[in-house]
């Protein structure tokens, strides 16, 4: 087993696909981490905006959270229907392009691609951010830590779905278990204390209201909280990854993810109100995250606190994994329709669309590097892509049912219609609330991506038109080509070239460009070493042609001669045989002139379909 | 006339060589600028070391200068004999390697190559340095000015010798004329005033002695003054550049250069003593160069002063030109003996060894950039290369005469022997005096260069052994090759490939790697589109071979199959035909898989002499 196999795993045969498929338990670490980790930053983002309202603000978090949970329920039912309708995976791109047209599909695809890259970058840097705030000595290494986690995630994901599950199962369920436990214990205590429990460790004091509540502020809080909903799309896009019955398993997975997320959001909101926990200013020295306050209020600061906080950190960093699962599936779906390079269709050694992973990692690393590993400023861009995709997907589903007709159509159209309307309104709210904070960047990049993808499609369509052939092979004029061999001194290399030329065709010309050496010696050697033995063997002797070069150019006289011959011989192809020295070590390259490469390039650049260059390698 | 022709000149035919040759008048700007410009910095360097001695120091400059002049005379006579003996150019490299062995030759070549690069860098930065001290506002642009002058020098030199002469004739003779005039007028006034002339503008006051003179100090002064002798080698290396009688013209040129330089050195030394001119501290604000003091003492500060100073500046910057004339000749001589890449032998469009110029410019630009255009610190390294080359060359000449024998041998051996001894002693003095100031760097680089050159030679010798052939061409076994065509879907590209394969040989195999697509469709298409029409035409149908690929690899099964076939067919060459899509725009490259390139690379890397890859270009 080679080192490479050890790192990324042995190749998997196409027939092993079934063994790589997963069930709901394994589906949660693969597809659910983006959604579930939202519990850690969605409420925090909403509460941070409520800081100016002080104690009064905490009261508002409960209705806002329940509005988000309601929206989540609507989206959940819509996506269950999508999974039913698209057994091979119904991402927003597929649904939108099949039901609303290619433009809508490209819009959804652009939005989602941006979103997945942002998710990976923001997830990793949020995890590293929490780690660094716990251990400030790591601060100078923020970027290195981010790229390190990116590398580890990549290596694990390159090993295929099964190995990814194995790696992420423990942190995922530890996170789910501890957070659920905190919520249950906290709720029990709150009920037991009649709604006013005494925290084991008191959270920071919350001052009275500083400013008055406005509708605009509440809308912004809602929009921030909605970042919790990214990642819901993942499962419906990845139905193919589940073992049969795939649709049932996918829906089960989605159900578990959504129920857990709802429980988290509701529990955190209610407990924050019960324990009077507000967000703290992340830029002030006394900063403490909402979940940290919550856990220590309910459980104190024993070992359980540290286990819980560590699992939250881990899941934040791992939330990028949803991007690894879905981005390559999305780019593959787009590439299948010729809007992205075809490499995205190639399944790598571990049955993954490897180039999708490379692209995701490349863009994520790019974002992490230019932002130095601190991607706070990208968060405003975040939810837009998701809600744009939601809206297009649900609207597409309405059209889908309408077109399909049959029993239950009306019912299904209503469910997806409510989904489309709700997510559409939310999209507007998020766009308006976040436009000046950076959402305008998305508004620039999305059309750019759409234009690029359309250009790619046009190119592929052009190539397809060019090469398509609807007739059998032409069998006329299969004469051997005219073979031209540039010839310098008489060496083993020239012998090999000339012999190969004579094997290919009985029409061979040796061409010597006479720059500074004497042609007499070449002529003499030719007669003695080539013409004489060939005459003796009764074979045709190739023509030896001298090209005069008063300005000592070697390549241009050759190219001009070859083109002249090509014009004179309309019914023969021209093959130019170029001996090429292959050196053992790279540093020997400058020791030999690169004329053969240059000649090949010059001939290729002429774009003549009838001239073919044959390199005769000579290994030193 | 294209823009390119306008900038570097039209190409010159090999037959125009005679017209490019020069006489003594033109020889001075080409070969003499390095030596003559020494008058501007040699005495300055010596006097700077004498500053601590005050007035007493000025007295010492005369004997030291005459010692240098004596050495110059010895070297002059030696080199005249070298020119006689080597009518095609007798640089130190040629003389040393022919008479003292290859090792000695390489030592001389390394030393000289370093020296020429240093000369170019130091010359340009000295010129710019003087300019900047006159116009301090230019200081931030020092590097840009240096690189600009390097570029101008390069463009002028790339046009060939004749154009170089045209460009540099005026500044060269202006410099010679004005400086001679200053010396004559000054000497006349000094004699008229009985040895104590009154300066028109008094030079800065020279304080009395601060420290006592030591032998060590005088040796260091001598070593510094010897930098004036670099560039003397140039003419003997470039005898070829002169028009017939080449040796006579070369000797005339050398004589003029040496006599002028001697006059300058003697005149400057005597006038400095007569007018009590000492060097000033270059780091103090009152700095004024020795020549500036001298000219203003003798001539005042009228227009003549400014013309003289300007021509000195110009000649300093142009002194780099000697490197342009000689470095390419040196690298060519070394490359002729296989110790440097053969590109150094190629004569470019203007009959120059262009690659030598590229290398010189590259290294000079590198030095200028890493030192930011201030190369003062390189000056200590300077004279070592020159004196090492002088010594080896003179010693080689002694051996040359000894070997040759005949009339006048003894006389000639004595002249070159004195030269070798004198320059050898000077080399020791310079080495010891400058070792800690940076001469040790030369002591590291020289062996490094020698090792590299020996490795180059070994490589070329190996290649020559590999490819040499002393027998006529083998004419047995000229069977057509077995042609293997990797085949995907049935397209125009496959048709072109298959047709070309059938033109080359009657042994053709089409190979399909069955990764994920169905082989049935390929088989069906083959029967209908290839087999049927060929059968109808009564031609042989190529074999269609399926390679199974459970792990979806495309290239490895192909490579393995090709190697298997190669082993099975010991008496046929294998030609692999790879269709290659050529895109119109570079950005389209990632839209097509690069498998054909990769397959070619994989096959080349196997290093099998019998497998030949043929790319069939398809232009989109």
Interface residues (C-beta under 8 A of the other chain):
Chain A: X11 X12 X13 X14 X15 X341 X342 X343 X346 X347 X348 X349 X456 X459 X460 X462 X463 X466 X467 X468 X469 X471 X472 X473 X474 X475 X478 X479 X480 X481 X490 X491 X492 X493 X495 X496 X498 X499 X500 X502 X503 X504 X505 X515 X516 X528 X529 X530 X532 X533 X534 X536 X537 X539 X550 X551 X552 X553 X573 X575 X581 X582 X588 X590 X591 X592 X593 X604 X607 X609 X612 X613 X614 X615 X616 X617 X618 X619 X620
Chain B: X11 X12 X13 X14 X15 X341 X342 X343 X346 X347 X348 X349 X456 X459 X460 X462 X463 X466 X467 X468 X469 X471 X472 X473 X474 X475 X476 X478 X479 X480 X481 X490 X491 X492 X493 X495 X496 X498 X499 X500 X502 X503 X504 X505 X515 X516 X528 X529 X530 X532 X533 X534 X536 X537 X539 X550 X551 X552 X553 X573 X575 X581 X582 X588 X590 X591 X592 X593 X604 X607 X609 X612 X613 X614 X615 X616 X617 X618 X619 X620
